[in-house]
C-alpha cells in the first residue's frame, strides 16, 4: 500500500498547485488587461491626458468581484493628484498604447477551451489505460491492491478529482510553454508536451528511488503519461486560436 500512498500524495500536491494556479491565471488576465498607458480626455480641463491604472490592485480585487479600478499615474499629476478620477470609465474602454504606437500589439494568451479538451482527453485515456481490458490487472499487482480494495477506491471521489486536477495542471503547463515560446501547431504542441513530460518523468524517477515504487508501476505510468502528454500537446497546439477569439 506504500506505493498507492505516494501516488495519492503526488496527486494531492498537484491538486493543491492547481487550486492556486487557476486564481493566478485569472489574476494574470486581469493584470494584463488593465496594465499600460491610455489616452483619455480629462473631464475637468477637456484636454487629452495619459493615465495608467493600478493593474496589480485591479488583479487582486478582481478575484472575487468586479475589479476595483483606480488611476496610478496621470500626466497632470502631481499638480492635480487629488482629482476625482472621473476619467476611469473612459479609460476602462480605451485600449492601452506604447510610445510611437496607436495600439499596443496584443501578446499571446492561453486559450482555455483547447486546454480543457486536452485535459479531458488525457483523463479518458488514463481511464482506458487502467481499465480491465488493458492494464488494470498488472497495475493492481504492481500497487499491491486486491479487487475489493480497488472497488472501494473507485467509489471515492478524491482520486478521480485529483487525477483530473493533474491532467489540467499538465495541460496548462503545455499551454504556457507554447505561449512562452510563441509557437502553435500540432508538432510544436507535441514537442512542448514531451519536454514538460521529460521534466516530470525525471522528478518522478527521483521520487521513486526515495520511496521504493516498483519498476512495473513506473513502466505502466510512464507509458500512459507519455502517450497522454503527446495527445495533450497535439490538441492544444492544433486547436489554439481556432476555437476561441483572444480577449
Backbone bond lengths (Angstrom), bond angles and torsions (degrees), N, CA, C in turn:
res aa  C-N    CA-C-N  psi(-1)  N-CA   C-N-CA  omega(-1)  CA-C   N-CA-C  phi
1 X - - - 1.467 - - 1.525 112.26 -
2 X 1.330 118.82 -10.78 1.458 120.72 -178.03 1.523 111.47 -65.12
3 X 1.350 116.37 -38.72 1.461 119.27 179.14 1.520 110.67 -62.93
4 X 1.337 116.56 -40.59 1.458 119.91 179.07 1.523 110.42 -66.26
5 X 1.322 117.02 -37.22 1.463 119.96 178.26 1.519 110.78 -60.78
6 X 1.322 117.12 -46.23 1.459 119.55 -179.60 1.518 111.44 -68.40
7 X 1.313 116.50 -33.44 1.462 120.24 176.77 1.527 110.34 -61.61
8 X 1.331 116.62 -45.91 1.464 120.62 178.52 1.527 111.06 -66.88
9 X 1.317 116.70 -35.62 1.456 120.30 179.75 1.526 110.67 -63.44
10 X 1.332 116.20 -43.04 1.463 119.93 177.72 1.527 110.59 -62.46
11 X 1.330 115.98 -43.73 1.463 119.06 178.29 1.523 111.61 -63.03
12 X 1.324 117.07 -36.80 1.463 120.38 178.32 1.522 110.49 -64.31
13 X 1.317 116.84 -41.95 1.462 120.84 177.94 1.521 110.60 -62.95
14 X 1.342 115.90 -43.23 1.471 119.88 178.47 1.520 110.75 -62.65
15 X 1.330 116.55 -43.10 1.461 119.70 179.04 1.519 112.06 -62.44
16 X 1.338 116.58 -38.80 1.463 119.92 177.41 1.516 111.00 -64.30
17 X 1.330 116.34 -42.49 1.469 119.86 177.44 1.520 110.89 -61.52
18 X 1.332 116.40 -40.13 1.460 119.83 179.75 1.526 110.66 -65.39
19 X 1.332 117.14 -35.83 1.461 120.73 178.75 1.522 111.12 -59.06
20 X 1.329 116.68 -38.29 1.455 120.01 178.14 1.527 111.76 -85.26
21 X 1.336 117.42 -22.90 1.458 120.31 -178.40 1.515 111.90 -67.98
22 X 1.328 118.50 -44.63 1.445 121.34 -176.00 1.531 112.46 -61.36
23 X 1.368 119.50 -49.17 1.472 118.02 175.32 1.527 112.76 -61.63
24 X 1.339 116.48 -34.58 1.461 119.23 179.35 1.523 111.18 -64.77
25 X 1.330 117.07 -41.32 1.461 120.36 177.90 1.520 111.10 -65.10
26 X 1.336 116.56 -40.97 1.455 119.99 178.84 1.530 110.58 -65.74
27 X 1.331 116.62 -42.13 1.456 120.05 177.40 1.515 112.08 -63.02
28 X 1.338 116.21 -37.24 1.466 120.02 177.90 1.517 111.01 -64.67
29 X 1.344 117.39 -39.25 1.459 120.94 178.05 1.530 110.49 -62.03
30 X 1.330 116.99 -44.51 1.467 120.95 -179.67 1.529 109.88 -65.57
31 X 1.331 116.52 -44.15 1.463 120.72 -178.81 1.532 110.99 -60.36
32 X 1.329 116.83 -46.61 1.468 120.27 -179.51 1.523 111.72 -65.43
33 X 1.339 116.26 -31.65 1.464 119.67 -179.12 1.527 112.38 -69.45
34 X 1.329 116.64 -36.04 1.460 119.64 -173.56 1.527 114.20 -103.65
35 X 1.312 118.50 -0.92 1.456 118.63 178.49 1.529 110.12 -81.03
36 X 1.299 116.33 164.08 1.459 120.79 178.60 1.521 112.37 100.80
37 X 1.326 115.18 172.47 1.457 122.78 -178.24 1.517 110.28 -102.68
38 X 1.335 115.73 139.82 1.456 122.18 -177.88 1.526 110.06 -125.34
39 X 1.325 115.90 142.94 1.462 121.82 176.83 1.527 108.59 -95.67
40 X 1.330 116.77 122.50 1.457 122.16 -179.59 1.528 109.08 -135.07
41 X 1.315 115.32 166.43 1.468 121.28 175.55 1.526 108.77 -97.13
42 X 1.326 116.71 119.28 1.456 120.68 -178.28 1.534 109.91 -67.32
43 X 1.339 118.84 123.92 1.469 121.04 -179.30 1.526 113.51 -63.51
44 X 1.323 117.64 -21.45 1.460 120.91 -176.94 1.522 112.54 -83.72
45 X 1.325 117.34 -47.61 1.467 120.41 -174.90 1.530 111.67 -106.07
46 X 1.351 116.86 -5.22 1.470 122.02 178.53 1.532 110.83 54.73
47 X 1.307 114.08 48.74 1.459 120.90 178.60 1.521 108.44 -138.98
48 X 1.336 115.99 149.19 1.462 118.84 -177.88 1.519 110.37 -72.62
49 X 1.334 114.35 133.00 1.465 121.13 177.90 1.526 108.36 -133.41
50 X 1.310 115.48 167.18 1.468 121.60 177.78 1.521 109.03 -110.94
51 X 1.317 116.47 127.39 1.464 121.32 -179.47 1.522 109.74 -127.90
52 X 1.324 115.48 158.70 1.460 122.18 176.90 1.518 108.86 -134.74
53 X 1.332 116.19 138.56 1.459 120.91 176.81 1.524 110.64 -81.19
54 X 1.310 115.56 158.83 1.467 121.93 168.04 1.527 106.11 -82.37
55 X 1.343 116.16 87.71 1.464 121.48 -172.84 1.526 112.26 -65.02
56 X 1.343 116.94 -35.52 1.459 119.47 179.98 1.527 110.52 -66.14
57 X 1.325 117.14 -41.98 1.464 120.82 177.69 1.527 110.51 -63.09
58 X 1.330 116.93 -40.45 1.464 120.87 178.58 1.527 110.84 -63.44
59 X 1.342 116.71 -40.07 1.469 120.62 -179.53 1.526 111.20 -67.06
60 X 1.328 117.03 -41.31 1.466 120.40 -178.48 1.519 110.88 -68.19
61 X 1.332 116.97 -44.88 1.467 120.03 -178.62 1.515 112.78 -75.45
62 X 1.329 117.39 -15.80 1.458 120.66 -178.04 1.508 114.88 -85.69
63 X 1.338 118.19 1.13 1.458 120.81 179.92 1.523 111.82 -64.07
64 X 1.324 117.16 -42.44 1.459 120.64 -171.74 1.532 113.64 -118.01
65 X 1.343 117.14 -7.18 1.462 120.08 -178.94 1.522 108.64 -154.20
66 X 1.320 115.32 -172.68 1.453 120.06 177.20 1.527 109.24 -65.05
67 X 1.346 118.29 135.04 1.470 120.43 -177.67 1.524 112.20 -57.45
68 X 1.320 115.26 137.29 1.460 121.71 176.44 1.527 107.85 -86.71
69 X 1.324 116.50 111.88 1.456 121.33 -174.65 1.521 110.40 -95.01
70 X 1.325 115.01 135.74 1.455 120.81 173.61 1.518 108.45 -147.91
71 X 1.320 115.70 147.11 1.460 121.64 -177.77 1.524 108.99 -79.46
72 X 1.327 115.45 132.04 1.462 120.78 178.81 1.519 112.04 -101.89
73 X 1.342 117.06 -29.19 1.465 121.19 -179.19 1.522 109.48 -142.33
74 X 1.307 116.29 147.28 1.468 122.35 176.66 1.521 108.08 -152.94
75 X 1.329 116.83 143.98 1.466 120.10 -178.65 1.528 112.28 -68.93
76 X 1.331 118.02 -13.80 1.462 120.87 176.81 1.522 112.57 -87.75
77 X 1.326 116.31 -8.88 1.454 119.36 179.77 1.535 109.37 -83.53
78 X 1.314 119.54 153.82 1.485 128.59 7.12 1.529 113.87 -87.75
79 X 1.331 117.81 0.17 1.468 118.68 -176.59 1.526 111.53 -60.48
80 X 1.349 116.78 -42.21 1.462 120.78 -178.48 1.530 111.16 -115.75
81 X 1.316 115.80 42.26 1.452 120.63 -175.02 1.532 112.21 -67.35
82 X 1.309 118.46 -22.41 1.459 120.90 -177.55 1.533 111.72 -99.29
83 X 1.311 117.01 32.53 1.464 120.21 178.02 1.524 110.27 -73.56
84 X 1.330 115.93 170.05 1.473 120.66 -177.14 1.531 112.80 -82.24
85 X 1.328 116.84 -0.16 1.469 122.45 179.36 1.533 111.30 55.01
86 X 1.332 115.38 45.00 1.459 120.19 179.51 1.526 112.82 -73.63
87 X 1.309 117.16 -4.79 1.465 121.56 179.74 1.531 112.26 -83.76
88 X 1.325 118.28 -5.32 1.466 121.47 -174.87 1.530 112.85 -57.72
89 X 1.360 120.56 -45.78 1.471 118.86 179.44 1.527 113.47 -57.59
90 X 1.330 116.59 -42.67 1.471 119.23 179.07 1.516 110.96 -68.51
91 X 1.332 116.05 -41.38 1.466 119.51 -179.30 1.519 111.43 -63.07
92 X 1.334 117.17 -35.80 1.468 119.90 -179.55 1.534 111.90 -68.50
93 X 1.329 116.96 -22.14 1.469 120.38 178.90 1.530 112.14 -94.96
94 X 1.318 118.03 -3.87 1.460 122.81 -175.17 1.515 110.30 -101.94
95 X 1.316 115.79 136.82 1.468 119.91 177.75 1.520 110.40 -75.03
96 X 1.322 117.79 144.46 1.469 120.58 176.86 1.521 111.25 -71.88
97 X 1.306 116.00 161.64 1.455 120.89 178.90 1.518 108.38 -138.73
98 X 1.323 115.26 164.84 1.456 121.01 173.05 1.520 108.41 -118.97
99 X 1.286 116.14 165.81 1.455 120.65 -175.63 1.525 110.84 -59.48
100 X 1.316 115.53 128.01 1.461 120.95 179.29 1.509 113.99 84.21
101 X 1.351 118.12 3.62 1.451 121.06 -179.10 1.521 109.87 -129.70
102 X 1.322 115.97 147.50 1.451 120.00 176.03 1.511 110.65 -74.84
103 X 1.316 115.66 -39.65 1.463 120.44 -178.87 1.510 109.01 -140.30
104 X 1.308 116.29 138.83 1.454 121.13 178.66 1.519 109.69 -69.34
105 X 1.332 117.08 130.67 1.458 118.27 178.59 1.521 110.58 -62.40
106 X 1.302 115.72 138.94 1.459 120.42 -177.79 1.522 111.02 -70.81
107 X 1.298 115.35 137.52 1.459 120.40 175.07 1.523 108.81 -87.20
108 X 1.314 115.29 154.61 1.456 119.44 179.15 1.522 109.79 -66.27
109 X 1.335 115.55 142.43 1.448 120.57 -179.96 1.522 109.38 -126.09
110 X 1.315 114.61 164.37 1.457 120.16 178.27 1.523 109.23 -77.52
111 X 1.320 116.45 129.10 1.459 121.94 174.86 1.527 107.52 -90.27
112 X 1.313 116.94 117.38 1.456 120.33 -170.03 1.529 113.38 -78.53
113 X 1.331 118.37 -33.19 1.464 119.77 -177.47 1.528 112.21 -63.52
114 X 1.349 120.60 -47.58 1.466 119.16 175.37 1.530 112.95 -59.27
115 X 1.332 116.70 -34.17 1.465 119.94 178.29 1.521 110.61 -64.47
116 X 1.333 116.74 -43.70 1.466 120.40 179.51 1.524 110.93 -65.51
117 X 1.334 117.15 -41.29 1.473 120.60 178.21 1.529 110.27 -62.45
118 X 1.331 116.01 -44.18 1.467 120.37 -179.69 1.526 111.21 -64.04
119 X 1.331 116.82 -41.48 1.471 120.13 179.34 1.522 110.63 -63.74
120 X 1.331 117.03 -42.37 1.471 120.21 177.78 1.522 110.80 -63.24
121 X 1.327 116.48 -40.56 1.465 120.17 179.16 1.513 112.37 -63.08
122 X 1.333 117.01 -42.32 1.465 119.57 180.00 1.529 111.15 -69.50
123 X 1.345 116.98 -34.85 1.465 119.48 177.36 1.529 110.76 -66.77
124 X 1.320 117.60 -42.98 1.466 120.42 177.51 1.521 111.50 -63.54
125 X 1.329 116.52 -37.63 1.467 119.54 177.32 1.522 110.00 -63.44
126 X 1.346 116.21 -38.19 1.465 119.43 177.43 1.515 112.04 -65.04
127 X 1.349 116.24 -38.11 1.465 119.76 178.53 1.519 111.05 -63.87
128 X 1.327 116.03 -39.46 1.466 120.20 178.44 1.528 110.43 -70.42
129 X 1.321 116.58 -43.64 1.465 122.21 -177.56 1.534 110.71 -59.84
130 X 1.334 116.41 -39.92 1.458 120.62 -177.74 1.528 112.83 -95.77
131 X 1.323 117.45 14.75 1.456 120.52 -179.84 1.529 110.59 -80.60
132 X 1.327 115.87 169.98 1.457 121.15 -179.00 1.520 112.51 -67.93
133 X 1.337 116.68 -17.21 1.456 120.35 -179.25 1.524 112.90 -86.15
134 X 1.318 116.92 -10.61 1.464 119.10 -177.43 1.537 109.66 -122.45
135 X 1.332 118.36 -91.78 1.463 119.77 -170.50 1.529 113.86 -118.82
136 X 1.333 119.51 18.65 1.464 119.61 -176.60 1.525 111.86 -62.40
137 X 1.318 117.15 -43.22 1.468 119.94 -177.35 1.526 110.94 -62.17
138 X 1.322 116.76 -45.67 1.465 120.13 179.19 1.523 111.03 -65.62
139 X 1.349 116.48 -38.43 1.464 120.35 -179.94 1.523 111.01 -65.26
140 X 1.345 117.14 -42.27 1.473 120.76 178.78 1.526 110.68 -62.45
141 X 1.310 115.65 -41.59 1.464 119.21 -179.65 1.529 110.92 -66.63
142 X 1.339 116.57 -39.19 1.467 120.13 -179.47 1.521 111.62 -68.44
143 X 1.342 116.63 -36.73 1.464 120.82 -179.41 1.527 111.01 -79.72
144 X 1.334 116.20 -29.05 1.462 120.48 -177.48 1.506 112.83 91.38
145 X 1.347 116.19 33.04 1.461 121.41 -179.26 1.514 110.81 -101.31
146 X 1.326 115.31 146.48 1.453 120.97 169.86 1.523 108.98 -100.39
147 X 1.313 116.41 162.51 1.463 120.52 -174.97 1.533 113.29 -59.03
148 X 1.328 120.76 -43.20 1.481 119.34 177.27 1.525 112.78 -60.65
149 X 1.337 116.55 -37.22 1.459 119.51 178.33 1.520 111.10 -67.17
150 X 1.325 117.02 -39.10 1.459 121.02 178.54 1.528 111.02 -63.98
151 X 1.339 116.16 -41.41 1.470 119.01 178.71 1.522 110.70 -60.31
152 X 1.320 116.57 -39.75 1.457 120.13 179.70 1.526 111.14 -65.97
153 X 1.333 116.40 -40.33 1.463 120.27 -179.77 1.520 110.97 -66.44
154 X 1.327 117.39 -38.93 1.463 121.47 -179.36 1.531 110.56 -60.95
155 X 1.336 117.39 -30.70 1.464 120.92 -178.70 1.523 112.52 -75.59
156 X 1.328 117.47 -17.26 1.458 120.41 -179.05 1.528 109.90 -81.03
157 X 1.339 116.31 144.98 1.459 121.16 179.29 1.525 112.56 -81.55
158 X 1.313 116.76 -30.88 1.467 120.63 -171.60 1.531 113.66 -57.44
159 X 1.356 120.06 -49.75 1.465 118.10 -179.83 1.522 113.15 -60.05
160 X 1.346 117.01 -37.90 1.469 119.75 -179.19 1.523 110.89 -67.94
161 X 1.336 116.52 -43.76 1.458 119.82 -179.59 1.521 111.67 -65.35
162 X 1.323 116.10 -39.13 1.459 119.07 -179.89 1.522 111.53 -70.21
163 X 1.331 117.87 -34.71 1.463 119.69 176.55 1.525 111.10 -67.21
164 X 1.341 116.74 -37.99 1.465 120.18 174.69 1.532 109.88 -63.31
165 X 1.338 116.87 -41.51 1.463 120.99 178.74 1.525 111.10 -61.40
166 X 1.346 116.52 -40.65 1.458 120.11 178.72 1.530 110.99 -63.53
167 X 1.325 117.13 -41.68 1.461 120.96 178.77 1.523 111.03 -64.29
168 X 1.334 116.81 -41.70 1.461 120.62 178.67 1.521 111.70 -65.23
169 X 1.323 116.11 -43.17 1.456 120.43 -179.25 1.524 110.79 -62.29
170 X 1.322 117.16 -43.22 1.464 120.23 179.23 1.522 110.54 -65.64
171 X 1.338 116.91 -42.44 1.467 120.65 -179.32 1.521 110.98 -62.26
172 X 1.325 117.01 -42.15 1.463 119.68 177.42 1.529 111.01 -67.25
173 X 1.319 117.61 -32.67 1.453 120.02 175.50 1.514 111.80 -63.12
174 X 1.342 117.16 -42.92 1.464 121.14 176.85 1.523 110.59 -63.75
175 X 1.350 116.69 -43.02 1.466 120.14 179.08 1.518 110.84 -61.57
176 X 1.324 117.18 -39.63 1.457 120.51 179.29 1.528 110.95 -65.14
177 X 1.323 117.27 -40.05 1.465 119.97 177.97 1.523 111.17 -62.21
178 X 1.338 117.08 -40.11 1.455 120.13 179.13 1.530 111.05 -67.58
179 X 1.334 116.20 -39.30 1.467 119.34 177.27 1.519 110.16 -65.10
180 X 1.310 116.54 -43.76 1.459 121.02 -178.92 1.526 111.93 -63.43
181 X 1.312 116.82 -40.63 1.466 120.70 -179.84 1.524 113.13 -84.85
182 X 1.358 116.59 -5.42 1.471 122.18 -179.45 1.522 111.17 56.71
183 X 1.319 115.32 46.21 1.458 121.56 -179.44 1.524 109.44 -126.65
184 X 1.319 116.21 155.87 1.454 122.22 171.73 1.520 108.01 -151.36
185 X 1.316 117.23 169.64 1.454 121.46 -176.15 1.519 110.45 117.67
186 X 1.324 116.18 156.75 1.465 121.40 -175.00 1.523 111.42 -60.72
187 X 1.336 116.82 -50.35 1.459 119.11 -175.97 1.514 112.22 -69.33
188 X 1.333 116.77 -35.82 1.466 119.53 175.61 1.522 110.51 -63.05
189 X 1.335 115.89 -40.16 1.451 119.97 178.45 1.515 112.35 -65.00
190 X 1.339 116.33 -41.94 1.464 119.81 179.14 1.525 110.79 -63.36
191 X 1.341 116.96 -43.40 1.456 119.84 -180.00 1.530 111.39 -64.11
192 X 1.341 116.61 -39.83 1.469 119.64 178.19 1.522 110.73 -64.73
193 X 1.332 116.61 -40.94 1.466 119.89 -179.07 1.531 111.22 -67.90
194 X 1.318 117.37 -38.56 1.469 120.14 178.15 1.528 110.29 -65.48
195 X 1.334 116.41 -38.94 1.461 120.08 177.95 1.526 110.93 -61.33
196 X 1.337 116.16 -46.12 1.460 119.61 178.97 1.525 110.81 -67.84
197 X 1.339 117.02 -39.55 1.467 120.79 178.46 1.523 110.62 -61.18
198 X 1.322 117.19 -40.95 1.464 120.97 -179.30 1.525 110.67 -61.71
199 X 1.348 116.67 -41.43 1.464 120.02 178.58 1.530 110.75 -64.52
200 X 1.336 116.24 -43.28 1.466 120.30 179.14 1.526 110.53 -66.35
201 X 1.339 116.96 -39.36 1.464 120.81 -179.60 1.524 111.38 -63.89
202 X 1.334 116.58 -40.39 1.464 119.29 177.99 1.527 111.03 -62.73
203 X 1.341 115.82 -42.78 1.469 119.25 178.38 1.526 110.63 -64.60
204 X 1.326 116.75 -37.93 1.468 120.64 179.53 1.521 111.36 -67.02
205 X 1.335 117.02 -40.37 1.459 120.42 178.30 1.527 111.08 -64.01
206 X 1.329 115.78 -38.55 1.468 119.34 177.54 1.524 110.49 -64.82
207 X 1.345 116.11 -43.97 1.464 119.96 178.59 1.521 110.96 -64.83
208 X 1.336 116.17 -37.06 1.463 119.60 179.43 1.521 111.48 -63.48
209 X 1.341 116.17 -37.32 1.457 119.36 177.76 1.517 112.73 -64.08
210 X 1.348 116.43 -29.66 1.457 120.23 179.94 1.522 112.53 -82.94
211 X 1.339 116.52 -31.28 1.465 120.03 -173.50 1.521 113.15 -100.85
212 X 1.318 118.04 -11.11 1.452 120.34 178.00 1.515 114.71 76.90
213 X 1.330 118.18 29.38 1.464 121.33 176.46 1.523 109.02 -65.69
214 X 1.314 117.09 139.47 1.457 121.66 -175.35 1.523 111.79 -65.66
215 X 1.322 115.55 150.97 1.454 120.53 178.81 1.514 112.66 -64.89
216 X 1.334 117.67 -33.66 1.459 121.16 179.29 1.525 111.01 -63.68
217 X 1.336 116.40 -42.53 1.463 119.99 178.67 1.522 110.52 -64.94
218 X 1.323 116.58 -40.30 1.456 120.04 178.13 1.517 111.51 -62.37
219 X 1.322 117.67 -43.21 1.470 120.92 -179.87 1.528 110.85 -62.95
220 X 1.323 116.37 -42.55 1.462 119.94 179.34 1.522 111.41 -62.53
221 X 1.331 116.69 -46.58 1.462 120.36 -176.75 1.519 111.94 -72.66
222 X 1.329 117.22 -35.25 1.458 119.68 177.76 1.526 110.27 -65.93
223 X 1.328 116.55 -40.21 1.464 119.45 177.58 1.512 112.15 -62.63
224 X 1.333 116.06 -45.14 1.470 119.27 179.47 1.520 111.67 -65.38
225 X 1.328 116.73 -48.74 1.461 119.70 -175.33 1.527 111.69 -65.31
226 X 1.330 118.28 -32.87 1.459 120.03 178.11 1.531 110.64 -66.32
227 X 1.341 116.92 -48.24 1.462 119.80 178.91 1.530 111.16 -63.99
228 X 1.327 116.32 -42.55 1.463 119.91 -179.40 1.520 111.19 -64.72
229 X 1.330 116.98 -39.82 1.463 119.55 -179.58 1.529 111.04 -65.41
230 X 1.324 118.24 -36.35 1.462 120.75 177.66 1.525 110.93 -66.37
231 X 1.331 116.15 -38.52 1.468 119.92 176.13 1.526 110.43 -64.16
232 X 1.322 116.25 -43.94 1.467 120.88 178.94 1.531 110.27 -59.43
233 X 1.323 116.53 -47.64 1.460 119.97 -179.64 1.513 112.96 -62.86
234 X 1.329 116.92 -41.26 1.463 120.32 179.94 1.526 111.42 -64.29
235 X 1.338 116.74 -41.44 1.466 120.54 -178.91 1.523 111.04 -68.20
236 X 1.327 116.58 -48.82 1.468 119.47 -177.69 1.523 110.76 -66.67
237 X 1.321 116.69 -45.37 1.462 119.12 -179.78 1.512 112.98 -66.61
238 X 1.337 116.74 -35.93 1.461 119.77 -177.74 1.509 114.58 -79.64
239 X 1.350 116.90 -32.08 1.464 120.01 -176.01 1.513 114.10 -97.40
240 X 1.319 118.16 -12.33 1.467 119.91 -178.99 1.521 110.59 -59.61
241 X 1.314 115.43 125.71 1.459 121.12 179.72 1.502 114.59 88.48
242 X 1.338 117.74 -3.74 1.458 120.54 -177.05 1.520 113.04 -108.22
243 X 1.333 117.90 -21.20 1.458 120.88 -177.31 1.512 112.69 -103.93
244 X 1.348 117.14 -24.87 1.455 120.53 -176.66 1.526 109.37 -133.44
245 X 1.301 114.71 151.24 1.461 120.56 172.69 1.513 108.18 -94.76
246 X 1.319 117.47 137.93 1.463 119.78 -179.42 1.510 109.70 -62.89
247 X 1.312 116.19 142.29 1.450 121.47 179.99 1.518 109.72 -125.23
